[in-house]
Each structure stands twice: as C-alpha cells, then as structure tokens.
C-alpha cells in the first residue's frame, strides 16, 4: 500500500490521469483486503471518476467491480447491485462474454441475498451460458452451484441435485478441486432432502475427504455436521 501511494504521488506530479486511475484500483484492492472499506470506497470512487473523465469505460468498470465487492462485504446489496449493473453494461458494450459472465455471477449472488430467487436464477443461467461459450469450465461450474443453491432454498431438491452434478463435472474438467468439493457437499445436502440417505451419507464423506485434503477445515467441519444430521435422520443415532 505504501509503495502504491508513493507511485500515486509521482503520477499526480506528472498529471498522468490514466496511471493514477489504475493505481487507485490497486490501493482500493489492498484496502479491501485489509478490511478498510471506507478508504477502499474512496479510492475506487476516485478511480471511477478519473476513468470517466478520460474517458476509459473499461477502467471505470474495474472501479465499479471493486465498489461492488466492498458493498457486498458491507451488506449494502442495493449499492452493490447498482455497481455490478454498471460492470455488466460495460461488458455488453464490448461484447466481452467472460466479463458479462463474471458480472452476472456476482449479480446472481446479490439478488439471492436480497431474496429475489427468480432474478438470481435468471442471472446465473445467463452467466453460465457466457462462461460455457468461452469454455471457462470452472466459472461455469460455480454458476451451476449458485443455481443449485437457489433451487435448494426454493425446495426444488431434484433440480438442485442435478445442478450440483453439473457443477462437479464442469469444475472437474477444469481441475478446480475446491469447486468440486463444494459441489459434492451441496449434492450431499440435496440428497437427504429427498430421503436419499445412503447417497447423501456417501456424498458427505466424499466432501469431507476432499476438503480435508485441501486443508479447508471449516467447510470440512460443516460437512461433518451435515453428515451427522443425515446419519441421525437415517436412524444411525450411534
């Protein structure tokens, strides 16, 4: 952060607006990771304003993406949605399917948190279509996981099971082991919801093994809780 700010001072002295706008994205990213959200918002906002003045639509979209991340972390979902819609509009203007997919993936997450399940599902379906078009298997798999979660909350357990399978297959092709583990854990949740206890127990055990091998102990522990509930519901109290 100190080095970026030293660079920013030099760029301001040179009146290099483009470089300043880029550096402010970097300082915003560091501040976001440090949890200093107010300062991150200030730097992203300044970068957005500088990029707009240039004009540099792609740079402005990068600043809006940063703002969206911060607003989501703060729980300010309405503001996050406004920022992410700006990112999506810029991606559509350039016909960049990867950027559109990424924006829609985040928009789907925000809409889900706002309780708009239909809107979330629509955004995630479109997101997955963009990622599949550019053969970004890992992100397509994560979009499928988002769809599965929407279906779980809507009690569409059969659809959720199918989406988790698609997610695991897609992320497996991409070699994204953490995504695969999360897909198996979701599958394990969807199966007992349909009284498929034997399948669900097997899936939970597979998810626990996968998360443990990745040293992701918190999701492994959550899968242990899920396994215990599935066992209890199946009558295996001991």
C-alpha positions in Angstrom: 0.0 0.0 0.0 2.8 2.4 0.9 4.6 1.7 -2.5 1.4 2.2 -4.4 0.8 5.5 -2.7 4.4 6.6 -3.4 3.7 5.9 -7.1 0.4 7.8 -6.9 2.3 10.9 -5.6 4.6 10.8 -8.6 1.8 10.2 -11.1 -0.1 13.2 -9.6 3.0 15.4 -10.1 3.2 14.2 -13.7 -0.5 14.8 -14.1 -0.8 11.2 -15.5 -4.5 10.7 -15.1 -4.6 7.2 -16.6 -1.8 5.9 -14.4 -3.5 7.5 -11.3 -6.8 5.8 -12.1 -5.1 2.4 -12.4 -3.1 2.9 -9.2 -6.2 3.8 -7.3 -7.7 0.5 -8.3 -4.7 -1.2 -6.7 -4.8 0.8 -3.5 -8.6 0.1 -3.3 -7.9 -3.7 -3.7 -5.3 -3.6 -0.9 -7.6 -1.6 1.4 -10.5 -4.0 0.7 -8.3 -7.0 1.7 -7.3 -5.1 4.9 -11.0 -4.5 5.7 -10.7 -0.7 5.5 -13.9 -0.4 3.5 -14.4 3.3 3.8 -10.9 4.0 2.4 -11.4 1.4 -0.4 -14.7 3.0 -1.4 -13.0 6.4 -1.6 -10.2 5.2 -3.8 -12.4 3.1 -6.1 -14.8 6.1 -6.4 -11.9 8.5 -7.3 -10.6 6.0 -9.9 -14.1 5.7 -11.4 -14.4 9.5 -11.7 -10.9 9.8 -13.3 -11.7 7.0 -15.8 -15.0 8.6 -16.7 -13.2 11.9 -17.4 -10.6 10.3 -19.7 -12.9 8.5 -20.9 -11.9 4.9 -20.2 -15.0 2.7 -19.9 -13.0 -0.5 -19.1 -11.2 1.3 -16.3 -14.5 2.7 -15.0 -15.9 -0.9 -15.0 -12.9 -2.1 -13.0 -13.6 0.6 -10.4 -17.3 -0.3 -10.2 -16.4 -4.0 -9.8 -14.2 -3.0 -6.8 -17.1 -1.0 -5.4 -19.4 -3.9 -5.8 -17.1 -6.2 -3.8 -16.9 -3.7 -1.0 -20.6 -3.0 -0.8 -21.2 -6.8 -0.8 -18.8 -7.2 2.1 -20.6 -4.4 4.0 -24.0 -6.0 3.3 -25.1 -3.0 1.2 -26.6 -5.2 -1.5 -28.6 -2.4 -3.3 -25.5 -0.4 -3.8 -23.6 -3.5 -4.9 -26.3 -4.3 -7.4 -26.1 -0.8 -8.9 -22.3 -1.0 -9.2 -22.4 -4.5 -10.8 -25.0 -3.5 -13.3 -22.6 -0.8 -14.4 -19.9 -3.5 -14.9 -22.4 -5.7 -16.9 -23.3 -2.8 -19.1 -19.7 -2.2 -20.0 -19.1 -5.8 -20.7 -22.2 -5.9 -23.0 -21.0 -2.8 -24.8 -17.7 -4.6 -25.7 -19.4 -7.9 -26.2 -17.0 -9.5 -23.8 -18.7 -12.7 -22.7 -16.3 -13.5 -19.9 -16.7 -10.1 -18.3 -20.5 -10.4 -18.7 -20.4 -13.9 -17.1 -18.4 -12.6 -14.1 -20.7 -9.6 -13.6 -23.9 -11.8 -13.8 -22.4 -14.4 -11.4 -22.0 -11.6 -8.8 -25.4 -10.1 -9.6 -27.0 -13.5 -9.1 -25.3 -13.8 -5.7 -26.6 -10.3 -4.7 -30.1 -11.0 -5.9 -30.1 -14.3 -4.0 -29.1 -12.4 -0.8 -31.9 -9.9 -1.4 -34.4 -12.8 -1.7 -35.1 -12.4 -5.4 -34.8 -16.0 -6.3 -36.3 -15.7 -9.8 -34.0 -12.8 -10.6 -31.0 -14.7 -9.2 -31.8 -17.8 -11.2 -32.1 -15.8 -14.4 -28.8 -14.0 -13.9 -27.0 -17.3 -13.1 -28.4 -19.1 -16.1 -27.2 -16.3 -18.3 -23.8 -16.2 -16.5 -23.3 -19.9 -17.1 -24.2 -19.6 -20.8 -21.5 -16.9 -21.2 -18.8 -19.0 -19.4 -19.7 -22.1 -21.4 -19.4 -20.1 -24.6 -15.8 -19.1 -23.8 -15.1 -22.6 -22.3 -14.4 -21.3 -18.8 -15.4 -24.5 -17.1 -14.5 -23.6 -13.6 -16.6 -20.4 -13.6 -19.4 -22.2 -15.4 -19.3 -24.8 -12.6 -19.6 -22.1 -10.0 -22.6 -20.6 -11.8 -24.2 -24.0 -11.6 -23.5 -24.1 -7.8 -25.2 -20.8 -7.5 -28.2 -22.1 -9.4 -28.3 -25.2 -7.2 -28.3 -23.1 -4.0 -31.3 -21.0 -5.4 -33.1 -24.3 -6.1 -32.4 -25.6 -2.6 -33.8 -22.5 -1.0 -36.9 -22.9 -3.3 -37.2 -26.5 -2.2 -36.6 -27.7 -5.7 -34.3 -30.5 -4.5 -34.3 -32.6 -7.7 -33.2 -29.6 -9.7 -30.6 -28.7 -7.1 -29.1 -32.2 -7.2 -28.9 -32.0 -11.0 -27.2 -28.6 -10.9 -24.6 -29.8 -8.3 -23.8 -32.7 -10.5 -23.3 -30.4 -13.5 -21.1 -28.2 -11.3 -18.9 -31.1 -10.1 -18.5 -32.3 -13.7 -17.6 -28.8 -15.1 -15.2 -28.0 -12.3 -13.6 -31.4 -12.5 -12.8 -30.9 -16.2 -11.2 -27.6 -15.2 -9.2 -29.2 -12.3 -10.8 -26.9 -9.8 -10.6 -29.2 -6.7 -12.2 -26.8 -4.2 -15.2 -26.2 -6.5 -15.6 -29.9 -7.0 -15.5 -30.4 -3.2 -18.2 -27.7 -2.7 -20.3 -29.3 -5.4 -20.2 -32.7 -3.7 -21.1 -31.1 -0.3 -24.1 -29.4 -2.0 -25.1 -32.7 -3.5 -24.8 -34.3 -0.1 -27.3 -31.7 1.2 -29.8 -32.1 -1.7 -29.9 -35.9 -1.5 -31.1 -36.4 2.2 -33.7 -33.6 1.5 -35.2 -36.2 -0.9 -34.8 -39.0 1.7 -31.8 -40.4 -0.2 -29.9 -41.0 2.9 -27.4 -43.7 1.7 -26.4 -41.5 -1.3 -26.2 -38.4 0.9 -24.1 -40.0 3.6 -21.7 -41.2 0.9 -21.5 -37.8 -0.6 -20.9 -36.1 2.7 -18.0 -38.5 3.4 -16.5 -37.7 0.0 -16.8 -34.0 0.6 -15.2 -34.2 4.0 -12.3 -36.2 2.5 -11.9 -33.6 -0.4 -12.0 -30.6 1.9 -9.6 -32.2 4.4 -7.1 -32.9 1.6 -7.3 -29.3 0.6 -6.7 -28.2 4.2 -10.1 -26.4 4.1 -11.0 -27.3 7.7 -14.1 -25.0 8.1 -16.1 -26.4 5.2 -14.9 -29.9 6.2 -16.4 -29.3 9.7 -19.6 -28.0 8.1 -19.8 -31.2 6.1 -19.3 -33.2 9.3 -22.3 -31.5 10.8 -24.3 -32.3 7.6 -23.2 -35.9 7.8 -24.2 -36.2 11.5 -27.7 -34.9 10.6 -28.1 -37.3 7.7 -27.0 -40.2 9.9 -29.5 -39.2 12.6 -32.3 -38.9 10.1 -31.5 -42.3 8.7 -31.7 -43.8 12.2 -28.0 -44.3 12.7 -28.0 -42.5 16.0 -24.8 -44.0 17.4 
